[in-house]
Every structure is written in structure tokens, then in C-alpha cells.
Amino acid sequence: MKVLGIDLGGTNVAMGVVNENGKFLARKSMKTKVSEGFERVVERMAQLAKELINQVGGVSKIGIGSPGSIDHEKGVVRFSPNFPGWINVPLSAEMERKTGVSVTLENDANAFVMGEKWFGKGKGYTDIIGITLGTGVGGGVITGGKLLRGSKGIAGELGHIVVEPNGYPCGCGNHGCLETIASATGIARLAKEWKERYPDSIISEFSAKEVMDAARAGDPLGIKVLEIVSQSLGTALGSLIHIFNPQLIVIGGGVSRAGDVLLSAIKKRTHENVMRSFWNTYEIVLSDLVDDAGIFGAASMGFEEIRN
């Protein structure tokens, strides 16, 4: 069985044909060019998809992972800040019409956690929380082997758990969301704000990578920012552990490339925020799928639908 996974982003669209063993059979990418409008973007996506489908001799399903508020049942992008003008657009129906292949559409962070279940560190687990630390913070929850979607299909907005009441304003309209602190954007802002208190810090470009590298090197400013970020993540994850009792928490996204310096801090802070009865009931790990998580996630949604 083969599925075409499409990782739809505001800048690039990456797609690949994946088999059940997680092997890529073919892959391509293109610029999204959102400014061209929905119809033109879908036209080019469908053309590239057909090229890949023909290359491998057909696929059973197309899975699409998209940022934003997604109506999985109807295959509609309700709203996404990455795609101006895409309000209630029928992405699944249009792709099906243009490719002749059944399409399943899902929020990209939900797709991430399902991708971990199928192809990553979540294999063999039934209760998983996925967190993506990138430009924003996304998340998804699998409980009892099933993806948690909620009554309207938009559950799992883990990045918008409030960890600092009356904190930084968030793009969602709230204040103090996890995303305002633990995203790459939040990390960069924190470093800039604290820089004058640490004038001798080696941090100068204020990228999340530079901040994490500085923390690993023992730089006081890097350590301070890491402390704030890990405390916020520990607060949020502690609450999620109490609510969902997961076996596994998988952290992905570009910020996760910081590796052990980030992971060890998150583990420590999460443990401090979890009641004793939950100790040793969960494991926190970093994703191995970082570069291809979007494609694997989208493909996994197709496999999941075929299986069920």
C-alpha cells in the first residue's frame, strides 16, 4: 500500500509517496506562492501530485497536513493565518477532482502526532502527546489509539495553553500562551529582552538555534532563556499529563534540534509539575522525523483512514 503525503506550508509544499514501512518511493517539492490564490495553488499541487503518482504506478490515498483550523470531516480549511483569503476552502474536494484520488485533510500538528504513531517513536503506543516547537507551537493528542479531535474537529491546540496569565500577547488574541514563550519566535524575543542584563553574552543574532547553542556552551543569557522556556513547557506538559495520562510525549519542530540541552531541561521541569502518582508513567522524547515529519504525518493520516 502506498500513500502520497503532502506537507502544505505557507512557503513550501513538500510531498512524498510513502509505503507502510515508512520508505520514501518518490518525493518532490515546490514553492507555495500563496499570493496566487487558492485555485492556482491547488492546480500546481495537483499537477505535482499526479507526477509523483504516475512515477510510482498509483497510490491508495492522498493525505494533506495543513496549518490552521481544519474541518477534517468536510475536508475544508476553515482559516489559516498562513493562507490569506483561504476561508472555508474545499481543499480535499478540489484535490480529489483534479487527481482522481481520495484525499484526507488534517491539521499539521495533529498529523505530526499520528506520524509519530505510524513511523516514529510512537510506534506501539496508544496514548501519545505530540508537541511541535517551530515558528509557533502546535500539538496533537492520541488517546486510546485514536486522534482527539473534539466536537468541532479543532481540539489539540496545545500551543495555546495559557502558562503565564497576563503575559505576552499571542496571535490567537489571548495573552501568555505557551506559543509566546516556547516557539522559535518567543525564544528570540526573550533573548532580546534579557540581553541588556547579560551584556557579555555571546548571543548576538537572537535566533532560537543560537540561544540553545549558547545555553549548551554555558552562556548565562542562553541558560536564562532556556530556564524560562523549559519552565513554561514543564507547566503545560504537567497539566497535559494530569489530563491525558500519556505513555509518551514526543517533541518535534525546528527548536527540537537543540537536542539534549533542551530535552533534559524539559524533563526536569515537567517532573517538578507532576504529582507523585504520575511519576514514571510517561516518557518524554525528541522526534527522529524532524525534517520529514510533515510528509510522514500527512501520509499517516491516509494510512489511518484506510485501516479504519
N, C-alpha and C positions, 0 to 999 in steps of 0.2 A: 504494500500500500504506500502511496506517495501523496504528500500534501504540499501545496505551494503556500509558504508563509510570507506575508507581506508586512513589513515594518514601516508604517506610514508616519513620517516625521515632517515637521514644518520646513526643514531644509532639504532632507534627502528621503528617498524611498528605497529601502533595501528589500530584496526578495530572493528567496531560495527554495528549491524543491528539496524536501527532507523525507527520508524514509523512517519507518518505525524505530530503527536503531539509532536515529539521530545523525545519520550520514547525509551530507550535502551531495546531491546529484547534479545540481546546476545552480548558479546564482548570478544575479545582476543587480545593478543599482542605477538610479537616475536622480537628477535634481527635481525637487517637488514643484518649484515655481508656482507657489500658491497664488501669486498675483494674477495668474492667467485665468483663475476661476475654477469652480468645481468641475464643470463639464470637460474642460480641456485637461485638467489634471487626471481625471478618471480615464479619459481617452488614451492618454500616454501610459498610464498604469496598466490598462487592459492590453495595450499593444505589447508592452514588455512582458507581461504575464503570459500572453499567448506564445511569445517566442520561447520562453522557458518551458512551457507546457509541451510545445511541439518538440523541443530538444530532447525531452525525456520520455516522449511517447504517451503523454497524458497523465493526469492526476485525478485523485478521487474527490478532492476538495480544495478550496482556497480559504485560508484563514487570514484575516486582517487585524492587526493590532493598531489602534489609533488613539492618540491622546484626546482627552476631553470627555464630555458627558455622552455616553453611548447607550442607545436603546438596542440591546443585543437581540431581543425577540424580533424587532422590526427591521434590524439591520440599518439603523439610522444614526448618523452623527447629529446629536441634538445641538451641541455647541462645543466649540473648541477654540480657545484663545489663539492657538497656532494657525487657525484657518479662518481668517476674517470672511464673513459672508456665508460660511457653511452653517446655516441654521436649519435643522431638521432635514438634512440632505440624505436621500436614499442610496447610500454608498453600496450596500450589498446588492440591491436590485439592479443598479446600473452596471456593476461589475459582472453580475450573472448574465445580464443581457448581452454584454459585449464579449464575454469569454465563453459562454455556454457551460460554465462550471458552477456548481453550488458554492455559495460564499457564506462564511460565518464571520461576524464582526464583533470585536470585543475591545474594551478599554485596554490600552497597552500595559498598564500596571497589573491589571487582572490577568492579562495574557502572560506577563512575566512570571507570576507565581505558578501558573499552570505549566509553563515551560520548564520550571524547576521540577515540578512533579513528574513530568514525562521524560525529561532529558538531563536534568541537573542533579543537585544534591538532595532534592526532594523525592527521588525515586524510592518507592516502598513505604512512603509516609502517607498518612491520611489527614493529618491536621498540621497545616503549614501556614505561616505568615510570610509574605514577601514584601520587602521594602526596597524601593529604588531611590538612590540618592544621586540626583543629577542636577540639571538646571532648577528643577523643582523636586518635590518628594512625592513619590507615588506609592501605592501599596495594594495588596490584594490578600484575601483570606480564603483558604481552603479548610473546610471543617467537615469531618466525616467523609472525606474524599470528594466533596462537592464544592464548587466555587460559590462563595457567598455573594449574591447579587442584590439582595434586598427586595422590597416590594415594588420599586420602580426601576430596578436594574442598575442602580448607581451607588450601591454600597461599596465600602472599601477605600474611601478617601482618607487613607491613614495619614497623609501629609497635612491634613487639616485638623488633626487633633490639637487642641489648644494646650500648649505646655508652659506658656508664660502669659497669664491674663494681663490685658492692657499692654501687651508687648508690641513688637514691630507690626505695622500694617501689612496685611497679606493681600495678594492679588485676588483672593476669593472674596474680599470685603470684610473679613474678620481681622482680629489682631492676635499676635502671639502664637500663630500656628507653627507646628513643627517645621514646616517648609521654610519659614522665615529664618530659621537658625541652622538646620542641618543640610540644606541644599548647598550646591556649589556657590550659588549667588549669596546665600546667607553667610557662608563661611568667609567669603571675600569681604563682605560688608563688615563683619565682626572684626576682621584683621585690620581694616582701615580705621575703624572706630577706636580700637585699642592701641594703635601704633604709637600715638604720642606718649603713652605711658611706658612704652618699651622702645625708646628712640634708637637703641643699639641693636635692635632685631635685624636679622638677615633678610627678613621679608620686605620686598620692595615692589613686586608686581601684583601682589594680592590675589593670585589665583588659588583655588582650593588645593590644587596639587602642591603649589609652593608652600602653602600653610602646613599641609600634612608632612611634607618633606622636612620643613623646619622643626616641627614637633618631634619628628624621629631623630633629628640631629641635636635635640636638647635646647632649641631656641626658646626663650621664655615666652615670647608672644605666641609662637606656634603651640606651645604647651597650654597656654591660657585659652586660646580659641578651641583647641581640642577638648579641653575640660568643659567648656560651655556646651559645645556640640554634643559630646557624649552624655552629659547630664540630661539634655533635652531628649535625646534618643532613649536613654535609660528610663526616663519618666514615662515616655509614650509606650515603650515596649513593656514596661512593668504593668501598665494598665491593660494592654492587649493580652498579656499572659494571663492576667486575672480573669479576663472576659472569655477568652477563647481556649485556654489551656492547650496551646500548641505543642507538638513534639519538636518542631523545627522552625527556626526563624532564619530566613535567607536574605542577606543584604546584597543588593546589586547596584547598578548605576555607576557612572564615572568616578564618583567620590570613593567607591569601594576599592578602587585600585590602590588606595593608600595602604591596604593590607593590614598586617598585624598591629601596627601602631593604633589604627582606628578600631579594629576588632577587639583588642584587649581592653581598650577604654570603654567600649560599649558593653562588653560582658560585665565589667566591674560595676558600672553604674546601673545596669539593669538588675543585677543581683541585689544591689542596695535598695531597689524599689519593688522587690518581690517578697511577698510574705513567705514565711518559712515552709508552709505546706506545699509551695510550688517549687521549692529548691530541687534541683536535679530532675525536673520533669521536662525540661526543654534544652535544646542546644541552639546556639547562635553561630552561623557560619557565613562566609562570604561566597557569593556565586562564582562558579567557574565559567559561566556563559556570557560574561560581561560584553564582549564585542559582538556576539551573535544572539544575545538574549532576546532581542526584538523579533528576529526571524523565528527562532525556536519557539518563542511564546505564541506567535501568531499561528505557526504550524500546529502546535499542540492543541489549540482550540479546534482546529479541523479534525485532528485525531480523536479528541474527546467527544465531539459530536457524532463522528462515525461509530465509535464504540457504543455510545448510548442511544 
